Amino acid sequence: MKTQVIVAHPHLENSKINKAWMERLKQEENMTVHDLYGAYPTGRIDKEQEQTRLLAHERVVFQFPLYWYSSPSLLKEWQDVVLEYGWAYGAKGDKLHGKTFMLAISTGGPAPAYQAGGYNQYSISELTKPFQAMANLTGMKFRPSFVLHGVHPLTDEQIQESAEDLVRTLQD
């Protein structure tokens, strides 16, 4: 299955996790890795080019660190520009129907912080409902998110293990 991984990290050069994931995914034959902040440093997104990329893949993955309980801002801008009415949803908006969609998320907080009664009060599943709703509206099948919690103290070996886990998840 051809997979497009859209990486949204505003400081990818300083990232241990998302950079490692991106580099590992680039090694896979049927995966296209697209660094949004690298491609659009001014924030001006090329709608037609992005839509063409989407059409060429059966699976779409948003990869990002959790920022204020959501994605970094350029990914939201990407959604606003690319997933337009009449193309991605609404009248004649069926271009993404049947594609698979999932999230690959890293968090600074540990897993217990993301549950009812935890520090953040909500699970990742609850916090990502807008992405699930986007997948539903555009006719994509939402798969469970790949989440790595508590990333700051991880060793290089643990980071590489997580990258391999992500590859295995995307190969399913």
C-alpha positions in Angstrom: 0.0 0.0 0.0 1.4 3.4 -1.0 1.6 5.6 2.1 2.2 9.3 2.3 3.5 10.4 5.7 3.0 14.1 6.2 5.4 15.3 8.9 4.6 18.5 10.8 7.2 19.6 13.2 8.2 23.2 13.3 11.7 22.4 14.8 12.5 19.1 13.1 16.2 19.7 13.3 16.0 19.7 17.1 13.6 16.7 17.3 14.9 13.3 18.4 11.7 11.3 17.8 10.1 12.8 14.8 13.4 13.2 12.9 14.2 9.5 13.7 10.8 8.4 12.6 11.0 10.4 9.4 14.5 9.2 8.5 13.5 5.6 9.1 10.3 5.9 7.1 12.2 7.4 4.1 14.0 4.0 3.8 10.7 2.2 3.0 9.9 1.6 -0.6 6.2 2.4 -0.6 6.3 5.4 1.7 6.6 9.0 0.6 7.7 11.3 3.5 6.7 14.9 3.2 8.1 17.5 5.6 5.6 20.3 5.7 7.7 22.9 7.5 10.7 22.1 5.2 8.5 22.4 2.1 6.7 25.5 3.2 8.9 27.7 5.3 6.7 30.7 4.5 3.5 28.8 5.3 2.1 29.2 1.8 0.8 25.8 0.8 0.6 24.7 -2.8 -3.0 23.2 -2.8 -2.7 21.5 -6.3 0.6 19.9 -5.5 -0.7 18.6 -2.2 -3.9 17.3 -3.7 -1.9 15.5 -6.4 0.3 13.9 -3.7 -2.8 12.7 -1.9 -4.3 11.1 -5.0 -1.1 9.1 -5.5 -1.4 7.2 -2.2 -3.8 4.8 -0.6 -2.9 5.7 3.0 -2.3 9.1 4.6 -0.5 9.5 7.9 -0.1 12.7 9.9 3.1 12.6 12.0 3.6 15.3 14.6 4.4 16.1 18.2 1.4 16.9 20.3 1.3 20.7 20.6 -1.3 22.2 23.0 -3.5 19.0 22.6 -3.4 19.2 18.8 -1.1 19.4 15.9 1.4 22.1 15.0 -0.3 25.0 13.2 1.0 24.4 9.7 -0.7 21.0 9.6 -4.0 22.8 10.5 -3.3 25.3 7.7 -2.6 22.4 5.4 -6.0 20.9 6.2 -7.8 24.2 5.7 -6.1 24.8 2.2 -5.9 21.2 0.8 -9.1 19.5 2.0 -11.5 21.9 0.3 -15.2 21.6 -0.3 -15.9 19.9 -3.6 -12.6 18.0 -3.6 -12.3 16.3 -0.2 -15.9 16.5 1.0 -19.3 17.9 0.1 -20.8 17.9 -3.4 -18.5 15.9 -5.6 -15.9 15.9 -2.9 -14.9 12.2 -3.0 -11.2 12.3 -3.9 -10.2 10.7 -0.5 -13.0 8.1 -0.2 -11.7 4.7 0.7 -8.2 5.8 1.7 -6.8 4.8 5.1 -5.9 7.6 7.5 -3.9 7.5 10.8 -1.9 9.6 13.2 1.7 9.1 14.4 2.0 11.2 17.5 4.8 11.9 20.1 4.1 13.4 23.5 6.3 14.8 26.1 4.1 13.6 28.9 3.9 10.0 30.1 1.1 7.7 29.1 -0.7 7.9 32.5 -1.0 11.7 31.9 -3.3 11.0 29.0 -6.3 9.3 30.6 -9.3 10.3 32.7 -8.0 11.3 36.1 -4.5 11.9 34.7 -2.6 15.2 34.5 -4.2 16.1 31.1 -7.6 14.6 32.0 -8.2 13.3 28.5 -7.0 10.3 26.4 -5.2 10.7 23.1 -8.3 9.2 21.5 -10.4 12.0 22.9 -7.9 14.7 22.0 -7.7 13.5 18.4 -11.5 13.4 17.8 -11.2 16.3 15.3 -8.8 14.2 13.1 -11.3 11.3 13.3 -14.1 13.6 12.3 -12.0 14.9 9.4 -11.4 11.3 8.2 -15.1 10.6 8.5 -16.1 13.7 6.6 -13.6 13.0 3.8 -14.6 9.3 3.5 -11.3 8.0 4.8 -11.0 5.0 7.2 -9.5 6.0 10.5 -7.0 3.6 12.0 -5.9 3.7 15.6 -3.1 6.2 16.3 0.5 5.2 16.8 1.5 7.1 19.9 4.8 7.4 21.7 4.5 9.0 25.2 7.1 10.4 27.5 9.7 11.0 24.8 12.2 13.2 26.6 14.1 10.6 28.7 14.2 7.9 25.9 17.5 6.5 24.9 18.7 6.4 21.3 18.0 2.6 21.3 14.4 3.2 22.5 13.9 5.9 19.8 15.1 3.5 17.1 12.8 0.8 18.5 9.9 3.2 18.3 10.8 3.9 14.6 10.8 0.2 13.8 7.5 -0.2 15.6 6.0 2.6 13.5 7.3 1.0 10.3 5.7 -2.3 11.4 2.4 -0.6 12.2 2.3 1.1 8.8 3.1 -2.1 7.0 0.0 -3.8 8.5 
